[in-house]
Amino acid sequence: MRSISILVLILLTAACVYSLRAQSLEAFKERLLSPVASPVSLGAARVRVVEHGDAARAVEEAARSSARLRFRGYRVCIFFDNGQDARASALAAKTLFEEQFPDIRVYWVYENPYFRVTVGNCLTAEEAIILKGRVSAVFPKAFPKSEELSVSDLLN
C-alpha cells in the first residue's frame, strides 16, 4: 500500500512539473491577453497582467527541478564484469536482453573498472525480485540491485 501511495505522489509531482515546463510564462501571459470568442459579445475587455515578486524565477526553478528529483529504487543486474573482454560481453548481454525483452529498459554503464548492464525501473524490492524471476531463464546470474532512479526513468 505504501509503495502505491509513493508511486502516486511521484507521478503527480512529475505531472505538475511537466505541465509547468510545457507552457512558458510568456506564452501564458499572451494567452491571457487574447480575447475569448463567446456567443454573447459584452464589448471590449482589457486585461492587465501583473507579475508579483519572483514568479518567473519560481516557475523556471520548478521546471529545472524535475531533472533533480531522484529517489531510491531497484534494477536487476544481468551483467557485471571487469575482465579483458568485459566491454564486448556487456554489449552482447545488452543486445540479447533487448531482443528477448523489448518492453523493458536496459542501462549499460561503465564505472571504473566494471562494465555493468542493469534492467528495469522497480520501486520496491518485490518488483525487482519478480523481474529477476522473469529474466533468470536467459540470465541465470541476474540479481536485484538498489539504485538511484529519477522520475524521468519512470515516465519513459
Backbone bond lengths (Angstrom), bond angles and torsions (degrees), N, CA, C in turn:
res aa  C-N    CA-C-N  psi(-1)  N-CA   C-N-CA  omega(-1)  CA-C   N-CA-C  phi
1 M - - - 1.443 - - 1.539 110.76 -
2 R 1.335 115.11 -39.06 1.458 119.91 -179.73 1.521 111.23 -64.79
3 S 1.333 116.46 -40.79 1.463 119.27 -178.81 1.523 111.65 -66.73
4 I 1.325 117.34 -32.13 1.468 120.55 177.68 1.523 109.88 -67.82
5 S 1.342 116.77 -42.79 1.461 118.77 179.41 1.527 111.11 -67.18
6 I 1.316 118.05 -35.64 1.468 120.92 176.61 1.520 109.93 -64.80
7 L 1.342 117.02 -43.12 1.461 121.01 179.30 1.522 110.63 -62.62
8 V 1.334 117.51 -43.00 1.464 121.03 179.41 1.522 109.85 -63.11
9 L 1.326 117.47 -42.97 1.462 121.49 178.87 1.528 111.17 -62.08
10 I 1.316 116.64 -43.64 1.470 120.64 179.99 1.522 110.60 -64.71
11 L 1.331 117.23 -43.77 1.457 120.33 -179.13 1.527 111.46 -66.64
12 L 1.335 117.77 -38.95 1.463 120.15 177.13 1.524 111.15 -65.01
13 T 1.318 116.75 -41.85 1.462 120.43 177.58 1.521 110.70 -61.86
14 A 1.328 115.91 -44.85 1.466 119.83 179.57 1.523 111.15 -63.57
15 A 1.332 117.02 -39.89 1.467 120.31 179.79 1.524 110.41 -64.52
16 C 1.337 117.49 -41.08 1.462 120.57 178.94 1.522 110.98 -64.14
17 V 1.318 116.23 -46.25 1.460 120.43 -179.16 1.522 109.81 -65.42
18 Y 1.341 117.05 -40.93 1.465 120.58 179.76 1.521 110.28 -63.94
19 S 1.342 117.93 -41.42 1.458 119.50 -179.94 1.523 110.85 -67.36
20 L 1.335 117.65 -33.82 1.458 119.79 176.14 1.517 111.07 -66.54
21 R 1.318 115.84 -37.91 1.456 120.07 -178.92 1.527 110.74 -73.91
22 A 1.342 117.36 -29.52 1.459 121.48 -174.26 1.523 112.05 -68.77
23 Q 1.323 118.44 -25.62 1.447 119.05 178.58 1.518 108.99 -126.11
24 S 1.285 115.69 129.73 1.458 119.08 179.68 1.524 109.38 -80.87
25 L 1.296 115.98 161.29 1.452 121.06 -179.82 1.522 110.41 -64.19
26 E 1.323 116.91 -39.51 1.471 120.38 179.65 1.533 111.22 -64.57
27 A 1.348 117.20 -40.75 1.465 120.30 178.73 1.526 110.50 -64.82
28 F 1.316 116.87 -37.05 1.457 121.12 178.36 1.525 110.66 -65.07
29 K 1.335 116.81 -42.30 1.462 120.52 178.60 1.528 110.58 -62.47
30 E 1.335 116.59 -42.74 1.461 120.58 178.93 1.522 111.38 -62.54
31 R 1.328 116.01 -40.23 1.463 120.09 179.68 1.530 110.61 -65.37
32 L 1.321 117.85 -34.96 1.462 120.72 177.27 1.523 111.86 -67.41
33 L 1.331 116.05 -34.00 1.463 120.07 -177.58 1.532 113.29 -77.09
34 S 1.321 118.36 -23.18 1.461 119.94 -177.03 1.528 110.10 -77.58
35 P 1.349 117.37 139.78 1.463 120.37 -178.09 1.527 111.02 -70.65
36 V 1.314 114.85 149.65 1.457 121.26 178.67 1.513 107.68 -96.70
37 A 1.329 116.41 129.65 1.457 120.66 177.86 1.517 108.81 -75.44
38 S 1.332 116.05 124.62 1.463 119.88 178.52 1.520 109.09 -134.80
39 P 1.333 116.42 154.80 1.465 118.68 -179.37 1.530 112.24 -66.68
40 V 1.309 117.85 -26.55 1.461 121.65 179.62 1.522 108.01 -105.98
41 S 1.295 116.17 118.78 1.454 120.13 -179.08 1.524 109.28 -88.75
42 L 1.319 116.88 120.33 1.454 122.03 -179.51 1.518 111.53 -102.28
43 G 1.285 117.22 7.23 1.456 120.16 -178.93 1.515 110.50 99.43
44 A 1.308 115.31 -178.73 1.454 120.60 -178.46 1.526 109.91 -76.97
45 A 1.291 115.56 136.96 1.461 120.81 178.14 1.514 108.81 -119.69
46 R 1.307 115.91 149.83 1.450 120.56 178.14 1.515 108.33 -118.91
47 V 1.300 114.95 135.36 1.455 120.98 178.50 1.517 107.45 -121.38
48 R 1.314 116.42 131.23 1.455 121.28 176.23 1.522 107.53 -117.21
49 V 1.327 116.47 121.96 1.460 121.85 -179.16 1.513 108.45 -96.95
50 V 1.325 115.74 125.26 1.455 121.43 178.97 1.525 107.46 -118.64
51 E 1.308 114.93 125.29 1.461 120.71 -179.88 1.521 108.54 -94.15
52 H 1.324 115.61 119.82 1.464 120.13 -177.05 1.520 111.04 -93.76
53 G 1.299 115.62 133.59 1.454 122.12 173.33 1.513 113.65 57.72
54 D 1.307 115.28 -133.18 1.460 122.43 -176.13 1.521 111.56 -102.54
55 A 1.315 117.65 42.00 1.468 120.90 -176.06 1.527 111.67 -61.28
56 A 1.320 117.59 -44.32 1.468 120.14 -178.52 1.521 110.50 -63.50
57 R 1.331 116.58 -42.63 1.457 119.94 178.95 1.520 111.15 -64.85
58 A 1.322 117.90 -37.85 1.463 121.44 179.19 1.528 111.38 -65.40
59 V 1.321 116.67 -39.58 1.466 120.26 178.82 1.520 110.39 -67.20
60 E 1.321 118.02 -42.93 1.465 121.01 178.38 1.527 111.33 -63.92
61 E 1.318 117.07 -40.23 1.467 121.38 179.05 1.529 110.82 -64.29
62 A 1.329 117.12 -40.42 1.471 120.41 178.33 1.524 110.74 -64.22
63 A 1.322 117.42 -37.87 1.465 120.94 178.95 1.522 110.87 -66.63
64 R 1.339 117.02 -39.21 1.460 120.16 179.65 1.524 113.00 -74.14
65 S 1.325 117.63 -27.26 1.459 120.76 -175.47 1.521 112.73 -70.64
66 S 1.322 118.73 -17.94 1.469 119.85 -179.68 1.524 111.15 -62.70
67 A 1.319 117.60 -31.82 1.458 120.46 179.02 1.526 110.85 -72.21
68 R 1.330 116.99 -23.95 1.456 120.48 -177.08 1.521 113.39 -92.05
69 L 1.316 118.72 -10.04 1.456 121.39 -177.29 1.520 109.21 -72.84
70 R 1.338 115.66 105.44 1.457 121.42 -176.54 1.516 109.25 -128.92
71 F 1.330 116.61 154.54 1.454 121.89 -179.50 1.517 109.48 -153.14
72 R 1.327 116.45 166.53 1.462 121.66 -179.93 1.517 109.94 -80.08
73 G 1.317 115.53 133.14 1.451 122.45 177.28 1.513 108.61 -147.00
74 Y 1.327 116.54 -162.09 1.460 120.94 -177.14 1.521 110.18 -137.69
75 R 1.318 114.11 149.87 1.462 122.74 169.71 1.514 106.86 -134.90
76 V 1.328 116.01 165.59 1.460 120.77 177.44 1.523 107.44 -105.54
77 C 1.318 116.05 123.76 1.463 121.71 179.86 1.526 107.96 -86.40
78 I 1.339 116.72 120.25 1.468 120.40 179.97 1.524 112.18 -104.31
79 F 1.339 116.82 -13.80 1.463 120.48 178.95 1.517 109.06 -151.17
80 F 1.358 115.38 136.92 1.456 121.15 -179.59 1.520 107.26 -156.72
81 D 1.350 117.32 110.98 1.463 119.32 -176.15 1.525 109.75 -159.93
82 N 1.341 114.82 158.55 1.462 120.03 175.44 1.531 111.37 -133.27
83 G 1.323 117.35 22.14 1.466 121.39 -179.45 1.513 112.41 -72.36
84 Q 1.331 114.09 -178.06 1.455 120.79 -177.09 1.532 112.50 -62.24
85 D 1.315 116.69 -38.57 1.462 120.60 -178.93 1.532 111.63 -104.63
86 A 1.323 117.82 26.09 1.467 122.03 -176.27 1.527 112.07 -62.75
87 R 1.318 117.30 -38.98 1.470 120.24 -179.19 1.525 110.99 -62.16
88 A 1.316 117.41 -48.80 1.466 121.40 -180.00 1.528 110.56 -65.05
89 S 1.330 117.07 -39.32 1.462 120.32 179.49 1.529 111.44 -67.48
90 A 1.325 116.78 -37.74 1.463 120.42 177.65 1.524 110.61 -65.18
91 L 1.307 116.32 -42.76 1.466 120.29 178.14 1.524 110.61 -64.62
92 A 1.333 117.80 -38.83 1.465 121.44 177.96 1.526 110.76 -65.38
93 A 1.340 117.33 -41.06 1.458 120.90 178.25 1.527 110.82 -64.33
94 K 1.318 116.54 -41.37 1.466 121.37 178.63 1.526 110.73 -62.29
95 T 1.329 116.34 -46.16 1.461 121.21 -179.44 1.526 111.19 -63.78
96 L 1.328 117.32 -44.77 1.459 121.35 178.73 1.521 111.07 -61.64
97 F 1.333 116.99 -42.75 1.461 119.87 179.94 1.523 111.07 -63.80
98 E 1.333 117.02 -43.49 1.467 120.63 179.50 1.521 111.69 -61.84
99 E 1.338 117.24 -33.33 1.464 120.47 177.28 1.521 111.36 -72.12
100 Q 1.332 117.40 -41.39 1.466 122.24 -175.98 1.534 112.69 -78.75
101 F 1.340 117.22 -35.17 1.461 122.21 -175.29 1.533 109.70 -132.54
102 P 1.325 118.11 74.01 1.471 119.63 -175.19 1.525 114.26 -68.80
103 D 1.329 118.27 -15.27 1.460 121.00 -177.30 1.534 113.78 -89.76
104 I 1.338 117.93 -1.31 1.462 121.86 -177.24 1.527 109.28 -114.01
105 R 1.329 116.46 133.96 1.468 121.30 -178.69 1.520 111.47 -71.38
106 V 1.334 115.85 144.57 1.462 123.19 -178.99 1.528 108.52 -120.22
107 Y 1.337 116.66 138.53 1.462 122.22 179.17 1.529 108.37 -124.14
108 W 1.329 115.64 122.55 1.463 122.95 -179.18 1.520 107.00 -110.80
109 V 1.345 117.20 118.53 1.469 121.22 -172.29 1.521 109.77 -132.78
110 Y 1.326 115.05 142.97 1.468 120.87 170.68 1.519 107.24 -114.59
111 E 1.328 115.88 114.68 1.466 121.93 173.28 1.515 105.67 -120.04
112 N 1.309 115.51 109.92 1.454 122.66 -172.27 1.520 111.73 -43.60
113 P 1.289 120.40 122.30 1.460 131.80 5.82 1.528 113.43 -104.03
114 Y 1.341 118.60 17.66 1.466 120.95 -172.31 1.524 112.93 -106.67
115 F 1.340 114.92 143.08 1.454 122.36 166.60 1.520 106.10 -97.20
116 R 1.328 115.69 135.51 1.453 119.96 -176.51 1.517 109.99 -137.53
117 V 1.339 116.50 136.93 1.453 122.15 175.14 1.523 106.57 -121.08
118 T 1.342 116.14 119.36 1.459 121.49 177.46 1.515 108.90 -120.74
119 V 1.329 115.13 156.92 1.462 119.99 -176.41 1.521 110.35 -135.11
120 G 1.337 114.88 153.06 1.454 121.47 174.13 1.512 113.65 81.97
121 N 1.331 114.43 167.02 1.460 123.60 174.47 1.522 106.19 -137.26
122 C 1.308 117.35 95.20 1.462 122.32 -174.84 1.522 109.75 -107.71
123 L 1.331 115.80 137.46 1.457 120.44 178.36 1.516 112.07 -82.95
124 T 1.324 117.19 -30.34 1.465 120.78 -177.23 1.521 110.25 -124.70
125 A 1.325 115.18 162.10 1.463 120.51 177.17 1.524 110.35 -64.82
126 E 1.329 117.12 -33.61 1.466 120.59 179.06 1.525 111.63 -61.87
127 E 1.338 116.71 -42.82 1.466 119.99 177.15 1.519 110.73 -61.78
128 A 1.326 117.24 -40.50 1.466 121.24 179.79 1.528 110.78 -65.63
129 I 1.323 117.22 -37.79 1.466 120.31 178.38 1.527 110.52 -66.95
130 I 1.320 117.21 -39.52 1.469 120.74 176.92 1.528 109.98 -63.51
131 L 1.336 117.06 -43.73 1.469 120.94 178.09 1.519 110.69 -63.38
132 K 1.328 117.38 -40.46 1.466 121.22 177.41 1.522 110.04 -59.68
133 G 1.320 117.46 -41.70 1.462 121.09 177.19 1.521 112.27 -61.78
134 R 1.327 115.87 -36.25 1.472 120.43 178.88 1.520 112.29 -67.31
135 V 1.335 117.26 -39.83 1.466 120.50 -174.09 1.516 113.56 -93.94
136 S 1.333 118.11 -9.45 1.473 119.92 -173.77 1.526 113.20 -68.05
137 A 1.330 119.28 -18.56 1.467 120.53 176.11 1.534 110.31 -66.14
138 V 1.325 116.64 -36.68 1.463 121.65 -179.44 1.532 110.98 -92.36
139 F 1.341 116.64 -35.34 1.457 122.52 -178.56 1.534 109.09 -124.25
140 P 1.327 117.65 83.54 1.470 120.76 -172.99 1.533 114.39 -65.80
141 K 1.330 119.04 -19.60 1.460 121.16 -179.47 1.535 112.38 -94.26
142 A 1.326 118.05 10.82 1.464 121.80 -178.93 1.523 110.68 -64.11
143 F 1.349 115.17 148.15 1.466 120.04 177.79 1.532 109.48 -148.71
144 P 1.350 117.15 147.05 1.470 120.14 177.29 1.522 110.43 -71.32
145 K 1.342 115.78 146.06 1.458 121.06 -177.30 1.526 109.00 -140.68
146 S 1.318 116.43 133.27 1.457 121.40 176.79 1.531 109.00 -73.94
147 E 1.342 116.21 132.31 1.462 120.80 -179.95 1.514 110.28 -142.75
148 E 1.307 115.64 165.07 1.457 121.30 175.09 1.524 108.32 -91.97
149 L 1.336 116.52 122.18 1.456 122.58 -178.93 1.529 109.51 -110.41
150 S 1.312 116.52 161.58 1.465 120.70 174.66 1.533 108.83 -117.76
151 V 1.299 115.46 163.63 1.456 119.98 179.42 1.516 110.15 -62.41
152 S 1.325 117.73 -36.01 1.467 120.33 179.20 1.519 112.09 -63.74
153 D 1.353 118.10 -28.93 1.458 120.66 175.48 1.522 110.59 -62.46
154 L 1.312 117.19 -39.09 1.466 121.13 -178.24 1.514 112.18 -76.03
155 L 1.318 117.31 -29.62 1.462 120.06 -177.58 1.505 113.25 -80.21
156 N 1.315 118.70 -22.82 1.470 121.57 -178.91 1.500 111.30 -86.69
